[in-house]
Amino acid sequence: MDYDFDDEDSEISDELESGRLDEEAGYICNSCGEEIVVPLDYSQGQNQEYVEDCPVCCNPNLIFVEFSQDGQANIWSRAE
């Protein structure tokens, strides 16, 4: 099933509840090497970029999230 990112929020909720979409994903902090798990927000678009401080070492990371058409998340980071 292809996921349409322009659909209403209720369809996203249905997909999450059915287990077809992940609620969280992890990236590796570029400063301390810890895996950091973050919630996924499908409502913010297919390609996302934001800054988040590592909860372990407090250094900022630039987080990238891309969703495939079937809703699978690819997440990675780089030092800000």
Order of alpha helices (4+ residues) and beta strands (2+ residues): alpha-beta-beta-beta-beta-beta
